[in-house]
Amino acid sequence: MSYTYVIEDIENLPRFREFTCPVCGHVQKTYVLLIQTQCENCQERLKLRGLASIGSEIEDVIDAVLIWLGEREELELALKWKQMLDQDEDTYAHPK
């Protein structure tokens, strides 16, 4: 898989997903990176994503990047970079 397809997949990934509880039929939204959640209506625990050592979902790529960002100083630097990207989207935007 080419990395350009991965970039496109990430850019097109919604931040929230809508799902229907298989137990009670309640429809709700949840953050797309969550692996499990709980139904707001019947409290049933629901698995939304797979979790494997070799991920096959684009969400797994995002998880890997978040882990790679590190903690403390490294994460702080990454967040500063994000602020720069947000402030000057034309300069730093990925070409489409």
Chimera marker file (.cmm) of the C-alpha trace (Angstrom):
<marker_set name="trace">
<marker id="1" x="0.000" y="0.000" z="0.000" r="1" g="1" b="0" radius="0.5"/>
<marker id="2" x="1.334" y="3.389" z="-0.933" r="1" g="1" b="0" radius="0.5"/>
<marker id="3" x="1.664" y="5.940" z="1.837" r="1" g="1" b="0" radius="0.5"/>
<marker id="4" x="-0.301" y="8.431" z="-0.285" r="1" g="1" b="0" radius="0.5"/>
<marker id="5" x="-3.359" y="6.191" z="0.023" r="1" g="1" b="0" radius="0.5"/>
<marker id="6" x="-2.853" y="6.101" z="3.786" r="1" g="1" b="0" radius="0.5"/>
<marker id="7" x="-2.731" y="9.893" z="3.899" r="1" g="1" b="0" radius="0.5"/>
<marker id="8" x="-5.928" y="10.107" z="1.847" r="1" g="1" b="0" radius="0.5"/>
<marker id="9" x="-7.632" y="7.534" z="4.084" r="1" g="1" b="0" radius="0.5"/>
<marker id="10" x="-6.693" y="9.518" z="7.193" r="1" g="1" b="0" radius="0.5"/>
<marker id="11" x="-7.828" y="12.800" z="5.649" r="1" g="1" b="0" radius="0.5"/>
<marker id="12" x="-11.197" y="11.242" z="4.762" r="1" g="1" b="0" radius="0.5"/>
<marker id="13" x="-11.741" y="9.452" z="8.071" r="1" g="1" b="0" radius="0.5"/>
<marker id="14" x="-14.610" y="11.032" z="10.028" r="1" g="1" b="0" radius="0.5"/>
<marker id="15" x="-13.837" y="11.873" z="13.648" r="1" g="1" b="0" radius="0.5"/>
<marker id="16" x="-17.049" y="10.260" z="14.856" r="1" g="1" b="0" radius="0.5"/>
<marker id="17" x="-18.900" y="7.147" z="13.779" r="1" g="1" b="0" radius="0.5"/>
<marker id="18" x="-22.565" y="6.342" z="14.109" r="1" g="1" b="0" radius="0.5"/>
<marker id="19" x="-23.501" y="2.828" z="15.175" r="1" g="1" b="0" radius="0.5"/>
<marker id="20" x="-26.539" y="0.869" z="16.244" r="1" g="1" b="0" radius="0.5"/>
<marker id="21" x="-26.483" y="-1.171" z="19.445" r="1" g="1" b="0" radius="0.5"/>
<marker id="22" x="-27.109" y="-4.804" z="18.485" r="1" g="1" b="0" radius="0.5"/>
<marker id="23" x="-28.866" y="-5.417" z="21.814" r="1" g="1" b="0" radius="0.5"/>
<marker id="24" x="-31.434" y="-2.605" z="22.023" r="1" g="1" b="0" radius="0.5"/>
<marker id="25" x="-31.254" y="-0.914" z="18.593" r="1" g="1" b="0" radius="0.5"/>
<marker id="26" x="-30.249" y="2.491" z="20.005" r="1" g="1" b="0" radius="0.5"/>
<marker id="27" x="-28.367" y="4.642" z="17.470" r="1" g="1" b="0" radius="0.5"/>
<marker id="28" x="-25.542" y="6.821" z="18.790" r="1" g="1" b="0" radius="0.5"/>
<marker id="29" x="-22.261" y="8.496" z="17.846" r="1" g="1" b="0" radius="0.5"/>
<marker id="30" x="-18.817" y="7.855" z="19.281" r="1" g="1" b="0" radius="0.5"/>
<marker id="31" x="-15.241" y="8.971" z="18.700" r="1" g="1" b="0" radius="0.5"/>
<marker id="32" x="-13.800" y="6.989" z="15.803" r="1" g="1" b="0" radius="0.5"/>
<marker id="33" x="-10.610" y="5.863" z="17.596" r="1" g="1" b="0" radius="0.5"/>
<marker id="34" x="-12.424" y="4.154" z="20.467" r="1" g="1" b="0" radius="0.5"/>
<marker id="35" x="-12.088" y="0.387" z="20.448" r="1" g="1" b="0" radius="0.5"/>
<marker id="36" x="-14.961" y="-0.192" z="22.862" r="1" g="1" b="0" radius="0.5"/>
<marker id="37" x="-17.833" y="1.892" z="24.134" r="1" g="1" b="0" radius="0.5"/>
<marker id="38" x="-20.991" y="1.495" z="26.139" r="1" g="1" b="0" radius="0.5"/>
<marker id="39" x="-24.502" y="1.868" z="24.793" r="1" g="1" b="0" radius="0.5"/>
<marker id="40" x="-26.081" y="5.022" z="26.196" r="1" g="1" b="0" radius="0.5"/>
<marker id="41" x="-29.440" y="3.265" z="26.375" r="1" g="1" b="0" radius="0.5"/>
<marker id="42" x="-28.895" y="-0.278" z="27.716" r="1" g="1" b="0" radius="0.5"/>
<marker id="43" x="-25.306" y="0.055" z="29.025" r="1" g="1" b="0" radius="0.5"/>
<marker id="44" x="-24.121" y="-2.928" z="26.952" r="1" g="1" b="0" radius="0.5"/>
<marker id="45" x="-20.328" y="-2.897" z="26.323" r="1" g="1" b="0" radius="0.5"/>
<marker id="46" x="-19.695" y="-2.921" z="22.591" r="1" g="1" b="0" radius="0.5"/>
<marker id="47" x="-16.553" y="-3.561" z="20.553" r="1" g="1" b="0" radius="0.5"/>
<marker id="48" x="-16.258" y="-1.115" z="17.657" r="1" g="1" b="0" radius="0.5"/>
<marker id="49" x="-12.806" y="-1.913" z="16.274" r="1" g="1" b="0" radius="0.5"/>
<marker id="50" x="-10.444" y="-4.805" z="16.060" r="1" g="1" b="0" radius="0.5"/>
<marker id="51" x="-7.288" y="-4.807" z="18.153" r="1" g="1" b="0" radius="0.5"/>
<marker id="52" x="-4.334" y="-6.792" z="16.876" r="1" g="1" b="0" radius="0.5"/>
<marker id="53" x="-0.554" y="-6.562" z="16.912" r="1" g="1" b="0" radius="0.5"/>
<marker id="54" x="-0.669" y="-5.977" z="13.149" r="1" g="1" b="0" radius="0.5"/>
<marker id="55" x="-3.478" y="-3.518" z="12.549" r="1" g="1" b="0" radius="0.5"/>
<marker id="56" x="-5.481" y="-3.639" z="9.389" r="1" g="1" b="0" radius="0.5"/>
<marker id="57" x="-7.624" y="-0.538" z="9.906" r="1" g="1" b="0" radius="0.5"/>
<marker id="58" x="-6.621" y="3.049" z="9.176" r="1" g="1" b="0" radius="0.5"/>
<marker id="59" x="-7.390" y="3.773" z="12.832" r="1" g="1" b="0" radius="0.5"/>
<marker id="60" x="-4.461" y="1.476" z="13.694" r="1" g="1" b="0" radius="0.5"/>
<marker id="61" x="-2.142" y="3.767" z="11.723" r="1" g="1" b="0" radius="0.5"/>
<marker id="62" x="-3.391" y="6.746" z="13.716" r="1" g="1" b="0" radius="0.5"/>
<marker id="63" x="-2.840" y="4.781" z="16.951" r="1" g="1" b="0" radius="0.5"/>
<marker id="64" x="0.737" y="4.037" z="15.870" r="1" g="1" b="0" radius="0.5"/>
<marker id="65" x="1.399" y="7.711" z="15.143" r="1" g="1" b="0" radius="0.5"/>
<marker id="66" x="-0.049" y="8.751" z="18.503" r="1" g="1" b="0" radius="0.5"/>
<marker id="67" x="2.209" y="6.247" z="20.261" r="1" g="1" b="0" radius="0.5"/>
<marker id="68" x="5.174" y="7.418" z="18.187" r="1" g="1" b="0" radius="0.5"/>
<marker id="69" x="4.549" y="11.037" z="19.245" r="1" g="1" b="0" radius="0.5"/>
<marker id="70" x="5.715" y="10.024" z="22.692" r="1" g="1" b="0" radius="0.5"/>
<marker id="71" x="5.192" y="11.791" z="25.960" r="1" g="1" b="0" radius="0.5"/>
<marker id="72" x="6.197" y="14.971" z="27.712" r="1" g="1" b="0" radius="0.5"/>
<marker id="73" x="8.773" y="16.908" z="25.636" r="1" g="1" b="0" radius="0.5"/>
<marker id="74" x="8.227" y="14.948" z="22.432" r="1" g="1" b="0" radius="0.5"/>
<marker id="75" x="4.459" y="15.328" z="22.653" r="1" g="1" b="0" radius="0.5"/>
<marker id="76" x="4.825" y="19.002" z="23.497" r="1" g="1" b="0" radius="0.5"/>
<marker id="77" x="6.920" y="19.529" z="20.365" r="1" g="1" b="0" radius="0.5"/>
<marker id="78" x="4.370" y="17.629" z="18.274" r="1" g="1" b="0" radius="0.5"/>
<marker id="79" x="1.546" y="19.805" z="19.628" r="1" g="1" b="0" radius="0.5"/>
<marker id="80" x="3.540" y="22.947" z="18.776" r="1" g="1" b="0" radius="0.5"/>
<marker id="81" x="3.981" y="21.599" z="15.249" r="1" g="1" b="0" radius="0.5"/>
<marker id="82" x="0.211" y="20.982" z="15.072" r="1" g="1" b="0" radius="0.5"/>
<marker id="83" x="-0.392" y="24.620" z="16.047" r="1" g="1" b="0" radius="0.5"/>
<marker id="84" x="1.915" y="25.725" z="13.224" r="1" g="1" b="0" radius="0.5"/>
<marker id="85" x="0.041" y="23.494" z="10.782" r="1" g="1" b="0" radius="0.5"/>
<marker id="86" x="-3.297" y="24.885" z="11.936" r="1" g="1" b="0" radius="0.5"/>
<marker id="87" x="-2.113" y="28.493" z="11.630" r="1" g="1" b="0" radius="0.5"/>
<marker id="88" x="-0.694" y="28.152" z="8.128" r="1" g="1" b="0" radius="0.5"/>
<marker id="89" x="-2.663" y="25.414" z="6.389" r="1" g="1" b="0" radius="0.5"/>
<marker id="90" x="-1.705" y="26.687" z="2.925" r="1" g="1" b="0" radius="0.5"/>
<marker id="91" x="2.023" y="26.270" z="3.571" r="1" g="1" b="0" radius="0.5"/>
<marker id="92" x="1.953" y="22.931" z="5.363" r="1" g="1" b="0" radius="0.5"/>
<marker id="93" x="-1.083" y="21.246" z="3.852" r="1" g="1" b="0" radius="0.5"/>
<marker id="94" x="-0.607" y="17.909" z="2.131" r="1" g="1" b="0" radius="0.5"/>
<marker id="95" x="-1.065" y="18.360" z="-1.633" r="1" g="1" b="0" radius="0.5"/>
<marker id="96" x="-4.211" y="16.694" z="-2.901" r="1" g="1" b="0" radius="0.5"/>
<link id1="1" id2="2" r="1" g="1" b="0" radius="0.2"/>
<link id1="2" id2="3" r="1" g="1" b="0" radius="0.2"/>
<link id1="3" id2="4" r="1" g="1" b="0" radius="0.2"/>
<link id1="4" id2="5" r="1" g="1" b="0" radius="0.2"/>
<link id1="5" id2="6" r="1" g="1" b="0" radius="0.2"/>
<link id1="6" id2="7" r="1" g="1" b="0" radius="0.2"/>
<link id1="7" id2="8" r="1" g="1" b="0" radius="0.2"/>
<link id1="8" id2="9" r="1" g="1" b="0" radius="0.2"/>
<link id1="9" id2="10" r="1" g="1" b="0" radius="0.2"/>
<link id1="10" id2="11" r="1" g="1" b="0" radius="0.2"/>
<link id1="11" id2="12" r="1" g="1" b="0" radius="0.2"/>
<link id1="12" id2="13" r="1" g="1" b="0" radius="0.2"/>
<link id1="13" id2="14" r="1" g="1" b="0" radius="0.2"/>
<link id1="14" id2="15" r="1" g="1" b="0" radius="0.2"/>
<link id1="15" id2="16" r="1" g="1" b="0" radius="0.2"/>
<link id1="16" id2="17" r="1" g="1" b="0" radius="0.2"/>
<link id1="17" id2="18" r="1" g="1" b="0" radius="0.2"/>
<link id1="18" id2="19" r="1" g="1" b="0" radius="0.2"/>
<link id1="19" id2="20" r="1" g="1" b="0" radius="0.2"/>
<link id1="20" id2="21" r="1" g="1" b="0" radius="0.2"/>
<link id1="21" id2="22" r="1" g="1" b="0" radius="0.2"/>
<link id1="22" id2="23" r="1" g="1" b="0" radius="0.2"/>
<link id1="23" id2="24" r="1" g="1" b="0" radius="0.2"/>
<link id1="24" id2="25" r="1" g="1" b="0" radius="0.2"/>
<link id1="25" id2="26" r="1" g="1" b="0" radius="0.2"/>
<link id1="26" id2="27" r="1" g="1" b="0" radius="0.2"/>
<link id1="27" id2="28" r="1" g="1" b="0" radius="0.2"/>
<link id1="28" id2="29" r="1" g="1" b="0" radius="0.2"/>
<link id1="29" id2="30" r="1" g="1" b="0" radius="0.2"/>
<link id1="30" id2="31" r="1" g="1" b="0" radius="0.2"/>
<link id1="31" id2="32" r="1" g="1" b="0" radius="0.2"/>
<link id1="32" id2="33" r="1" g="1" b="0" radius="0.2"/>
<link id1="33" id2="34" r="1" g="1" b="0" radius="0.2"/>
<link id1="34" id2="35" r="1" g="1" b="0" radius="0.2"/>
<link id1="35" id2="36" r="1" g="1" b="0" radius="0.2"/>
<link id1="36" id2="37" r="1" g="1" b="0" radius="0.2"/>
<link id1="37" id2="38" r="1" g="1" b="0" radius="0.2"/>
<link id1="38" id2="39" r="1" g="1" b="0" radius="0.2"/>
<link id1="39" id2="40" r="1" g="1" b="0" radius="0.2"/>
<link id1="40" id2="41" r="1" g="1" b="0" radius="0.2"/>
<link id1="41" id2="42" r="1" g="1" b="0" radius="0.2"/>
<link id1="42" id2="43" r="1" g="1" b="0" radius="0.2"/>
<link id1="43" id2="44" r="1" g="1" b="0" radius="0.2"/>
<link id1="44" id2="45" r="1" g="1" b="0" radius="0.2"/>
<link id1="45" id2="46" r="1" g="1" b="0" radius="0.2"/>
<link id1="46" id2="47" r="1" g="1" b="0" radius="0.2"/>
<link id1="47" id2="48" r="1" g="1" b="0" radius="0.2"/>
<link id1="48" id2="49" r="1" g="1" b="0" radius="0.2"/>
<link id1="49" id2="50" r="1" g="1" b="0" radius="0.2"/>
<link id1="50" id2="51" r="1" g="1" b="0" radius="0.2"/>
<link id1="51" id2="52" r="1" g="1" b="0" radius="0.2"/>
<link id1="52" id2="53" r="1" g="1" b="0" radius="0.2"/>
<link id1="53" id2="54" r="1" g="1" b="0" radius="0.2"/>
<link id1="54" id2="55" r="1" g="1" b="0" radius="0.2"/>
<link id1="55" id2="56" r="1" g="1" b="0" radius="0.2"/>
<link id1="56" id2="57" r="1" g="1" b="0" radius="0.2"/>
<link id1="57" id2="58" r="1" g="1" b="0" radius="0.2"/>
<link id1="58" id2="59" r="1" g="1" b="0" radius="0.2"/>
<link id1="59" id2="60" r="1" g="1" b="0" radius="0.2"/>
<link id1="60" id2="61" r="1" g="1" b="0" radius="0.2"/>
<link id1="61" id2="62" r="1" g="1" b="0" radius="0.2"/>
<link id1="62" id2="63" r="1" g="1" b="0" radius="0.2"/>
<link id1="63" id2="64" r="1" g="1" b="0" radius="0.2"/>
<link id1="64" id2="65" r="1" g="1" b="0" radius="0.2"/>
<link id1="65" id2="66" r="1" g="1" b="0" radius="0.2"/>
<link id1="66" id2="67" r="1" g="1" b="0" radius="0.2"/>
<link id1="67" id2="68" r="1" g="1" b="0" radius="0.2"/>
<link id1="68" id2="69" r="1" g="1" b="0" radius="0.2"/>
<link id1="69" id2="70" r="1" g="1" b="0" radius="0.2"/>
<link id1="70" id2="71" r="1" g="1" b="0" radius="0.2"/>
<link id1="71" id2="72" r="1" g="1" b="0" radius="0.2"/>
<link id1="72" id2="73" r="1" g="1" b="0" radius="0.2"/>
<link id1="73" id2="74" r="1" g="1" b="0" radius="0.2"/>
<link id1="74" id2="75" r="1" g="1" b="0" radius="0.2"/>
<link id1="75" id2="76" r="1" g="1" b="0" radius="0.2"/>
<link id1="76" id2="77" r="1" g="1" b="0" radius="0.2"/>
<link id1="77" id2="78" r="1" g="1" b="0" radius="0.2"/>
<link id1="78" id2="79" r="1" g="1" b="0" radius="0.2"/>
<link id1="79" id2="80" r="1" g="1" b="0" radius="0.2"/>
<link id1="80" id2="81" r="1" g="1" b="0" radius="0.2"/>
<link id1="81" id2="82" r="1" g="1" b="0" radius="0.2"/>
<link id1="82" id2="83" r="1" g="1" b="0" radius="0.2"/>
<link id1="83" id2="84" r="1" g="1" b="0" radius="0.2"/>
<link id1="84" id2="85" r="1" g="1" b="0" radius="0.2"/>
<link id1="85" id2="86" r="1" g="1" b="0" radius="0.2"/>
<link id1="86" id2="87" r="1" g="1" b="0" radius="0.2"/>
<link id1="87" id2="88" r="1" g="1" b="0" radius="0.2"/>
<link id1="88" id2="89" r="1" g="1" b="0" radius="0.2"/>
<link id1="89" id2="90" r="1" g="1" b="0" radius="0.2"/>
<link id1="90" id2="91" r="1" g="1" b="0" radius="0.2"/>
<link id1="91" id2="92" r="1" g="1" b="0" radius="0.2"/>
<link id1="92" id2="93" r="1" g="1" b="0" radius="0.2"/>
<link id1="93" id2="94" r="1" g="1" b="0" radius="0.2"/>
<link id1="94" id2="95" r="1" g="1" b="0" radius="0.2"/>
<link id1="95" id2="96" r="1" g="1" b="0" radius="0.2"/>
</marker_set>
